Amino acid sequence: MLALSGLLDASRVAAADERELILTPGFNQVVYTGADTGAAQAAEQIPGLRAIYRWDASAQGYRSYSPLLPGSGGDLQTLRWGDALWLDLTLNSVWTMPIVEGPDTLTLYAGWNLVGWGGNQAIHPDLLLGSVSDRLSSAFLFGAAGMVQLYSPLLPLALPVTQVEPNDVIWLNISGTSTLEWDLGGTGTMPVAASLLVPLATSVQQVRDAVVYVASSTQGGGGFIVSETQILTAAHVVGRDATVSVRFPHLGERRTGRVAAVDLQLDIAVIIVDDLPTGTRRLDWQTASRPSYVTPVWAWGFPWESRVVASGFNLAVSVSGGIVSAHRERNEVHTLQIDAAINPGNSGGPLTTVDGRVVGINLNVLTVDGEDAEGLNFALDIASHRAQIRALLSAS
């Protein structure tokens, strides 16, 4: 989960509900992850502390506390989860800091905000910044290598940083005059005490590791992993079944999944698998914009898989390439018309771009007079229905 700072010049050893911060003389930047506590009480736990500084985004400046000052010690009285802290020390020290689960949303202020990645695994910058990009003027990553510009409207598509590491420090400059509520649940984040066991696919070649075969009592189709337990697929693939068989072809493993939520209008369903096998990946469905005409796309799934397997072949993920041919809408459902091959068994699989991000969920082929219309294939437009999909996942 995002915290309001990162860790610099301090190593961390994580325990179940606390972490040991090994601090060095001079300035150390840390993420405070405990429950609210007084700055004076925290200072008593840090031998050799000269001062604590916290960035205050609302005031666009620092507040401080020092045990060496008389009276209150300064204008910083309380440390809260996610506070950005600079610790100035005179000697090597260890601070045993508690870990509690952080908030679901983060308030960003107009101007500069100091944030840090508080998860236990690296995350792609697009996934981290995508949900605030409309008001993001610039972002800088501040780590061991110094300051690197992470985002700017003038930057090329290829980001200079391919992943944000745990406890990296980021300065975000938010445009406008009002505050911005950042939905941390919408950025693929996890509580700071948890670890992301399922890494994110960051290229089209890695998508295979996130695609699964879903078999209900009536038919089979594709699906793709979006979290440590959740899989998205098409509603018509699961039918009315409460449980389905989920197979991971690249690993040769099978699990039983329970159907947790269904949206019949959008034709999507959420499957829960509590014990995903090691070696899987998850896909980013939250940051890609609606693809324009002629954008290259890849459709993943298992076309005619039952017949292929019946012919003696092994179960395998299949991919076909094409372009976005048109944007379509019917009954308030937005779809992408594509010419990538889609056949029975592709339903529920992801439609991705070259960087492995999901732009659609494969649905169907247009049938005219009982025959499939060649090249008239449709996928649910993710960007147009992201809020509904997020609500469905949250409810499952």
C-alpha positions as CSV (number, residue, x, y, z in Angstrom):
1,M,0.0,0.0,0.0
2,L,1.2,3.5,-0.6
3,A,2.6,5.3,2.3
4,L,3.6,8.9,2.6
5,S,7.3,8.3,2.4
6,G,10.0,5.8,1.5
7,L,13.1,4.4,3.1
8,L,16.5,5.7,2.3
9,D,19.8,4.7,3.9
10,A,18.1,2.4,6.2
11,S,17.7,-1.4,5.9
12,R,14.6,-3.3,7.0
13,V,13.9,-6.6,8.6
14,A,10.1,-7.3,8.6
15,A,8.4,-9.4,11.2
16,A,4.7,-10.4,11.4
17,D,3.6,-7.1,13.1
18,E,6.8,-5.0,13.4
19,R,9.9,-4.1,11.6
20,E,13.4,-3.2,12.7
21,L,14.8,-0.1,11.0
22,I,18.5,0.0,11.1
23,L,19.4,3.7,11.1
24,T,22.7,5.4,10.4
25,P,24.2,8.7,11.5
26,G,22.8,11.7,9.5
27,F,19.5,11.7,7.8
28,N,17.4,8.6,7.3
29,Q,14.0,8.7,5.4
30,V,11.4,6.2,6.6
31,V,7.8,5.3,6.3
32,Y,5.9,5.3,9.6
33,T,3.6,2.3,9.5
34,G,2.3,2.1,13.1
35,A,-0.8,3.4,14.8
36,D,-1.0,7.1,15.8
37,T,1.6,7.9,18.4
38,G,3.1,11.0,19.9
39,A,6.4,12.3,18.3
40,A,7.9,12.5,21.8
41,Q,7.0,8.9,22.6
42,A,8.5,7.7,19.3
43,A,11.7,9.7,19.9
44,E,12.2,7.9,23.2
45,Q,12.5,4.6,21.2
46,I,15.3,5.9,18.9
47,P,18.7,6.3,20.6
48,G,20.8,9.2,19.3
49,L,17.8,11.0,17.7
50,R,18.4,14.7,17.1
51,A,15.2,15.5,15.2
52,I,12.1,14.2,13.3
53,Y,10.9,16.0,10.2
54,R,7.6,15.3,8.4
55,W,6.5,16.6,5.0
56,D,3.1,18.3,5.3
57,A,1.5,18.4,1.9
58,S,-1.3,20.6,3.0
59,A,1.1,23.3,4.1
60,Q,3.7,22.5,1.4
61,G,6.5,22.4,4.0
62,Y,8.1,20.4,6.8
63,R,7.0,20.1,10.5
64,S,9.6,19.0,13.1
65,Y,10.1,17.6,16.6
66,S,13.4,17.6,18.5
67,P,13.9,16.1,22.0
68,L,16.7,18.7,22.3
69,L,14.3,21.7,22.2
70,P,12.6,22.9,25.3
71,G,8.8,22.9,25.7
72,S,6.8,21.0,23.1
73,G,9.9,20.3,21.0
74,G,8.4,21.8,17.8
75,D,5.3,21.8,15.7
76,L,5.2,18.1,15.0
77,Q,3.2,16.4,17.8
78,T,1.7,13.2,16.4
79,L,3.0,10.6,14.0
80,R,0.3,8.9,11.8
81,W,0.3,5.9,9.5
82,G,2.1,6.9,6.3
83,D,3.8,10.0,7.5
84,A,6.9,11.0,5.6
85,L,9.7,11.2,8.2
86,W,13.3,12.3,8.0
87,L,15.2,11.1,11.1
88,D,18.4,13.0,12.0
89,L,20.7,10.8,14.2
90,T,24.1,11.1,15.8
91,L,24.9,7.4,15.9
92,N,23.9,4.0,14.5
93,S,20.5,3.0,15.9
94,V,17.7,0.5,15.6
95,W,14.0,1.5,15.7
96,T,11.5,-1.3,16.2
97,M,8.5,0.1,14.4
98,P,5.0,-1.5,14.5
99,I,3.1,-2.4,11.3
100,V,-0.6,-1.9,11.1
101,E,-2.9,-2.0,8.0
102,G,-3.1,1.4,6.4
103,P,-6.2,3.3,5.0
104,D,-8.0,2.5,1.8
105,T,-7.7,6.0,0.4
106,L,-5.0,8.7,0.4
107,T,-5.6,12.4,0.2
108,L,-3.3,14.2,-2.2
109,Y,-3.0,18.0,-2.0
110,A,-2.6,20.5,-4.9
111,G,1.2,20.9,-5.2
112,W,3.9,18.6,-4.0
113,N,3.2,15.3,-2.2
114,L,5.8,13.0,-0.8
115,V,4.7,9.4,-1.2
116,G,6.4,6.0,-1.1
117,W,5.7,2.4,-2.1
118,G,5.0,0.6,1.1
119,G,4.4,-2.9,-0.3
120,N,6.8,-5.7,-0.1
121,Q,7.3,-6.2,-3.9
122,A,8.1,-4.0,-6.9
123,I,5.2,-2.4,-8.9
124,H,5.1,-1.0,-12.4
125,P,4.9,2.8,-12.5
126,D,1.8,2.7,-14.8
127,L,-0.1,0.7,-12.2
128,L,1.0,3.1,-9.4
129,L,0.3,6.4,-11.2
130,G,-2.4,5.6,-13.7
131,S,-5.4,6.4,-11.5
132,V,-4.1,9.9,-10.8
133,S,-2.6,10.7,-14.2
134,D,-5.4,13.2,-15.0
135,R,-4.0,15.6,-12.4
136,L,-0.4,14.6,-12.3
137,S,1.9,17.3,-13.5
138,S,5.1,15.4,-12.8
139,A,6.6,12.7,-10.6
140,F,10.2,12.1,-9.5
141,L,11.6,8.9,-8.1
142,F,14.2,9.5,-5.3
143,G,16.3,6.5,-4.5
144,A,19.9,5.3,-4.1
145,A,20.7,6.4,-7.7
146,G,19.4,10.0,-7.0
147,M,16.4,11.8,-8.5
148,V,14.9,10.4,-11.7
149,Q,11.9,11.9,-13.5
150,L,9.2,9.2,-13.4
151,Y,6.4,10.9,-15.1
152,S,5.7,14.0,-17.2
153,P,3.2,14.7,-20.0
154,L,6.2,15.4,-22.2
155,L,7.9,12.0,-21.5
156,P,7.9,9.4,-24.2
157,L,5.8,6.3,-23.8
158,A,8.9,4.3,-22.6
159,L,9.3,5.2,-18.9
160,P,12.9,5.7,-17.6
161,V,12.0,3.4,-14.6
162,T,10.4,0.0,-15.2
163,Q,9.4,-0.6,-11.6
164,V,9.1,1.1,-8.3
165,E,10.8,-0.9,-5.6
166,P,9.6,-1.3,-2.0
167,N,10.2,1.9,0.0
168,D,11.2,4.0,-3.0
169,V,10.4,7.7,-2.5
170,I,8.3,9.6,-5.0
171,W,7.5,13.3,-5.3
172,L,4.1,13.8,-7.0
173,N,3.1,17.3,-8.2
174,I,-0.7,17.5,-8.3
175,S,-2.3,20.2,-10.5
176,G,-5.5,22.2,-9.7
177,T,-6.6,23.7,-6.5
178,S,-8.6,21.0,-4.7
179,T,-7.5,17.9,-2.9
180,L,-7.6,14.5,-4.7
181,E,-8.8,11.3,-3.0
182,W,-6.6,8.5,-4.3
183,D,-8.4,5.1,-4.1
184,L,-5.6,2.8,-3.1
185,G,-7.8,-0.2,-3.9
186,G,-7.8,1.0,-7.5
187,T,-4.0,0.9,-7.9
188,G,-3.5,-2.8,-7.3
189,T,-2.0,-2.1,-3.9
190,M,-1.8,-4.3,-0.8
191,P,-1.6,-3.5,2.9
192,V,1.9,-2.8,4.0
193,A,2.0,-5.9,6.2
194,A,1.2,-8.2,3.3
195,S,3.4,-9.4,0.5
196,L,2.4,-9.7,-3.2
197,L,2.7,-13.3,-3.9
198,V,1.6,-13.0,-7.5
199,P,3.9,-10.8,-9.6
200,L,2.6,-8.5,-12.3
201,A,3.1,-9.3,-16.0
202,T,4.9,-6.4,-17.7
203,S,5.2,-7.7,-21.2
204,V,3.0,-9.5,-23.7
205,Q,5.3,-12.6,-23.4
206,Q,4.5,-12.9,-19.7
207,V,0.7,-12.8,-20.2
208,R,0.6,-16.6,-20.7
209,D,1.5,-17.1,-17.1
210,A,-1.7,-15.3,-16.0
211,V,-4.2,-17.0,-18.4
212,V,-6.2,-20.0,-17.1
213,Y,-8.6,-22.5,-18.5
214,V,-12.1,-22.4,-16.8
215,A,-14.3,-25.4,-17.2
216,S,-18.0,-25.4,-16.0
217,S,-20.6,-28.1,-16.3
218,T,-21.6,-26.8,-19.7
219,Q,-18.5,-25.4,-21.4
220,G,-14.9,-24.2,-21.2
221,G,-13.2,-20.9,-21.8
222,G,-10.4,-18.6,-20.7
223,G,-9.9,-16.4,-17.7
224,F,-7.0,-14.3,-16.3
225,I,-5.6,-13.7,-12.8
226,V,-6.0,-10.1,-11.4
227,S,-5.0,-10.5,-7.8
228,E,-3.7,-13.1,-5.3
229,T,-7.1,-14.9,-5.3
230,Q,-9.3,-13.4,-8.1
231,I,-9.8,-14.4,-11.7
232,L,-11.9,-12.6,-14.3
233,T,-13.8,-14.5,-17.0
234,A,-17.0,-14.3,-19.0
235,A,-20.3,-15.0,-17.3
236,H,-21.4,-17.3,-20.0
237,V,-18.4,-19.5,-19.4
238,V,-19.3,-20.2,-15.7
239,G,-23.0,-20.4,-16.5
240,R,-25.0,-21.1,-13.4
241,D,-22.3,-23.2,-11.6
242,A,-21.3,-22.3,-8.1
243,T,-17.9,-23.9,-8.6
244,V,-15.7,-24.4,-11.6
245,S,-12.5,-26.2,-12.5
246,V,-9.5,-23.8,-13.1
247,R,-6.5,-25.2,-14.9
248,F,-3.0,-23.6,-15.2
249,P,-1.7,-25.1,-18.4
250,H,1.8,-23.8,-18.2
251,L,2.2,-25.4,-14.8
252,G,0.1,-28.5,-15.3
253,E,-1.9,-27.8,-12.2
254,R,-5.6,-27.6,-11.4
255,R,-7.7,-25.9,-8.7
256,T,-11.3,-25.6,-7.8
257,G,-12.6,-22.1,-8.0
258,R,-15.9,-20.7,-6.6
259,V,-17.9,-18.2,-8.6
260,A,-18.1,-15.1,-6.3
261,A,-19.8,-12.5,-8.5
262,V,-21.5,-12.3,-11.9
263,D,-22.6,-9.3,-14.1
264,L,-24.9,-10.7,-16.8
265,Q,-25.2,-7.4,-18.6
266,L,-21.4,-7.0,-19.1
267,D,-21.1,-10.8,-19.4
268,I,-18.3,-11.0,-16.8
269,A,-17.7,-13.1,-13.7
270,V,-15.3,-13.3,-10.8
271,I,-13.8,-16.6,-9.7
272,I,-12.0,-17.0,-6.3
273,V,-9.1,-19.5,-6.0
274,D,-7.6,-19.3,-2.5
275,D,-4.4,-21.2,-3.3
276,L,-3.0,-20.1,-6.7
277,P,0.0,-22.2,-7.6
278,T,3.5,-20.7,-7.5
279,G,4.6,-19.6,-11.0
280,T,1.5,-17.6,-11.9
281,R,1.3,-13.9,-12.8
282,R,-1.5,-11.3,-12.6
283,L,-2.5,-8.8,-15.2
284,D,-2.9,-5.1,-15.0
285,W,-6.5,-4.3,-16.2
286,Q,-6.7,-0.9,-14.4
287,T,-4.3,1.5,-16.2
288,A,-4.6,1.0,-20.0
289,S,-6.6,3.7,-21.8
290,R,-9.2,2.8,-24.5
291,P,-7.2,1.6,-27.5
292,S,-7.6,3.7,-30.7
293,Y,-8.3,2.4,-34.1
294,V,-5.6,0.2,-35.6
295,T,-4.0,-0.5,-32.2
296,P,-2.3,-3.9,-32.3
297,V,-3.9,-6.3,-29.7
298,W,-3.5,-9.9,-28.7
299,A,-6.4,-12.2,-27.9
300,W,-5.7,-15.0,-25.4
301,G,-7.6,-18.2,-24.7
302,F,-8.3,-21.8,-25.7
303,P,-10.0,-21.9,-29.1
304,W,-11.8,-25.2,-29.7
305,E,-9.8,-26.6,-26.8
306,S,-12.1,-29.6,-26.1
307,R,-11.7,-30.8,-29.7
308,V,-7.9,-30.1,-29.7
309,V,-7.4,-32.1,-26.5
310,A,-9.7,-34.9,-27.8
311,S,-7.4,-35.2,-30.8
312,G,-4.5,-36.0,-28.4
313,F,-2.9,-32.6,-28.0
314,N,-2.0,-31.2,-24.6
315,L,-3.9,-28.3,-23.0
316,A,-2.2,-25.0,-23.9
317,V,-2.8,-21.3,-23.9
318,S,-3.3,-19.9,-27.4
319,V,-2.8,-16.3,-28.7
320,S,-3.8,-14.6,-31.9
321,G,-2.9,-11.1,-33.0
322,G,-4.8,-8.4,-34.8
323,I,-5.9,-4.7,-34.5
324,V,-8.8,-2.8,-33.1
325,S,-11.2,-2.4,-36.0
326,A,-14.0,-0.3,-34.4
327,H,-15.6,0.8,-31.1
328,R,-19.1,-0.5,-30.7
329,E,-21.9,0.1,-28.2
330,R,-25.1,-1.8,-27.6
331,N,-27.5,-1.5,-24.7
332,E,-25.0,0.6,-22.8
333,V,-22.3,-2.0,-23.1
334,H,-19.1,-0.8,-24.9
335,T,-17.1,-3.3,-26.9
336,L,-14.0,-3.4,-29.0
337,Q,-14.4,-4.9,-32.5
338,I,-11.2,-6.7,-33.4
339,D,-9.9,-8.9,-36.2
340,A,-7.8,-11.1,-34.0
341,A,-9.2,-14.6,-34.3
342,I,-11.7,-15.6,-31.6
343,N,-13.4,-19.0,-31.5
344,P,-15.3,-21.0,-28.9
345,G,-12.9,-21.3,-26.0
346,N,-11.5,-17.8,-26.3
347,S,-14.4,-16.3,-24.3
348,G,-13.3,-14.9,-20.9
349,G,-9.6,-14.6,-22.0
350,P,-7.9,-11.2,-21.9
351,L,-7.3,-8.9,-24.9
352,T,-3.9,-7.2,-24.2
353,T,-1.5,-4.6,-25.7
354,V,2.2,-5.1,-26.4
355,D,3.1,-4.2,-22.8
356,G,0.8,-6.9,-21.3
357,R,-2.0,-4.6,-20.1
358,V,-5.6,-5.7,-20.5
359,V,-7.8,-3.6,-22.7
360,G,-10.7,-6.1,-23.2
361,I,-12.3,-9.4,-22.2
362,N,-13.0,-11.7,-25.2
363,L,-16.7,-12.2,-25.5
364,N,-18.0,-13.5,-28.8
365,V,-18.0,-13.6,-32.6
366,L,-20.9,-12.0,-34.6
367,T,-23.1,-14.7,-36.1
368,V,-25.1,-13.9,-39.3
369,D,-27.7,-16.4,-40.5
370,G,-26.1,-19.1,-38.3
371,E,-22.6,-18.6,-39.6
372,D,-19.7,-16.8,-37.9
373,A,-18.8,-13.5,-39.6
374,E,-15.1,-13.6,-40.2
375,G,-13.2,-10.8,-38.6
376,L,-16.2,-9.5,-36.6
377,N,-15.0,-10.4,-33.1
378,F,-15.8,-8.5,-29.9
379,A,-14.3,-7.9,-26.5
380,L,-15.7,-6.0,-23.6
381,D,-14.1,-2.5,-23.5
382,I,-12.3,-2.5,-20.1
383,A,-11.7,1.3,-20.0
384,S,-15.4,2.1,-20.4
385,H,-16.5,-0.3,-17.6
386,R,-13.6,-0.1,-15.2
387,A,-15.7,1.2,-12.3
388,Q,-18.3,-1.6,-12.7
389,I,-15.5,-4.2,-12.8
390,R,-13.8,-2.8,-9.7
391,A,-17.2,-2.8,-7.9
392,L,-17.7,-6.4,-8.9
393,L,-14.2,-7.4,-7.6
394,S,-14.7,-5.5,-4.4
395,A,-18.0,-7.3,-3.8
396,S,-16.5,-10.8,-4.3
